[in-house]
């Protein structure tokens, strides 16, 4: 079994004290092989540690005592040491399934965008949503032993037949039974429903929210997200009409009101896109019940508005005039909050690469930004959305760095806050 390749050793840490180095490979702790940083954290909680290591193909061990409150101090190249577990489902709305498949289409998109992962460990570590369809008994034992809580689960539908249809996996287990089992292990769960028109909406969505709410507080939340499709989508599902958006909005907000009376929390939360498509104000911060579901697009706009409200000088402390770049969906929000600021303009960029129905800033390519800004009279500084640059080296989906975009546009380019543009 491969070990964890050490990327860095922290100052004043146990690892530094015993002489570990970047490039060493951590193989085991107290005789237990380590598969990922979860194992590292779990097994290194003891006072006496025996670290199994490999350096330049030579294996050796270090025995040491961990001082009170002393950090282990290791950073690893990857959070999982034995690769990433792949998904065994074939959801038509899966982003990986909607990626360009030919060299002519691809614009040299980074390879990781084509990895269809469904790894329980990333759910625990990073809040990624997983389906639980690829677990074996060893996984269940580990969840209980290491108390991997909370987990984030893509449910989509609680009715087994409907869920199997969405996942295109006839062997998918009953997710309600799995959620109950997680509850028996003391694990809390945040769930997600991606709503596909004509498939899991209407009475199916009604059933799913009711079933999941019945498992509260094991199930802490149910985020409701609209299906998103790129122009490379092969067919089989479609985006919502305005009337369907309104119907889901009324259905979920109705559930929220009833569940707040019954449970004391809203429990089911709409992602921001529903509000923005309808032109409605997003709810106040209290409506999210202290939960951070922003990785799923829930409450991100409200988080931004809170930052603006508590930092009114945000737009006026800069000496330069600024062009704020964003996606089409978020542009109206930025227009409202900057309406009275003379030296700021907001420029929404249309997503020609993935298709105009893709309106979020995080899926903009550098090439679309350059193509649409090149002919404009820009302000002194161009502010690009942080969500564009989530590659391992801070690059965009098509491997462009902010400075490359700035050089092409002949403007100073800065990357905005992750809570804003």
C-alpha positions, 0 to 999 in steps of 0.5 A: 500500500502506498504511503502519504508523500510529505509536502511540508513539515511544520515549524515547531512540530513533532515532525520537525523535532524527529527530523522528517523531511518533505519528500519522505513517505509516511507508511504507518503509525503504530503499525497501522498502515495509513491510507489518507490523512484521516488515518494519520489524524486518527492513529496519531492521537496516541502519546507514544508514536512509532512512525513507519517511513520511506526515504529514498527507497529505504524503509525505517521507523522512528519512535517518539513521545508526543508532547501535550498539545504538540502538532504532528506538523505534516502536510501531504501532497494529496489528502488520500494516499491510495488514489481516489474512489471512482463513481459507479453511477451514470447520472446524466447531469454529472458535470464530468459526463458533460465535459467536451470529449474531443481535443477540438472542443476541450481547450486543454481543460485540466485532467482532474475535470474528467475524474468522476469521483465518489469518495467517502473520505472527500465527503468527510474532509472537504464536504463533497457530496457522495452517493454512498453507492460504492461502500462495502462493510469495511467502509461502514466499519471505518465510519463507525470506528473513526466517527466520520461525521458529518458526511454529505450525501447526494440523495436526489430521491428517497424512493428507490426506483426514482433514485436508481433511475436518476443514478442510472444504477439498478443496484443502488442501495436504499439510501433511507436505510443507509441514512438510518444506519449512519444515525445508528453509528452517531454520524450526522448527514447533510443531504442534497437533492438535484432537481431534474424536471419531470424526474424527481420534482413534484410529488417525488420532491415532496416525498423526499423532503418529508422522508429526510425531515423524518430523520432529523436530527441525524439528517441535519439539512436537505439542500435543493439545487437545480439541475445544471447542463452544459452545451456538451450534455448528451440529452435525457434531461433539461433545465427548468422553465420559469414556471418550474422554478416558481413551483419548486420555490413555493414547494420548498419554502412551504416545507421550510415554514412547516418544518420551522414550526415542527423542528425549530429549523428550516431544514430544507434550503434552496440554493441561491440560483432559485432566488436569483432566477426569480429576482427574489431577495435571498433570505436573511442570515438567520434563515440558514440556521447557522449552517455553512452550506455555501459549498453547495451554493446555499447562502453564498449570496447572503454571505457576500451581502453580509460582508458588504453590509459590515464593510461599507468601505469595500468599494471606496478604499481603492484609488484605482477605478475597477472593472468587476467581472462575474457570471451572468447569474451574480451580476444583478447582485453586484449591480445593486451593491455598487450602483452608487460607486462612481469608479466601479463597473460590473461586467457579466461574462457570458459562458460561451464555452460551456453554454449560455445556460451555465451562468455561475462565475466558477465555470467561466474560462479564461478564454471567454473572459479575455474574448469578451473584455478585449474589445471593451474600454476597461477600468484601471484594474480588472477584478476577476472572481476567485471561483474561477481560479480553483486549480491546484496552482490557482489556474482557471478551468482552461489552465489560465493564470490571472496574470496571463489574463492581465497580460493579454488585456494589458491591465492590472488583474486581481482576484476578488474575495471568495465571498464576493466576485 
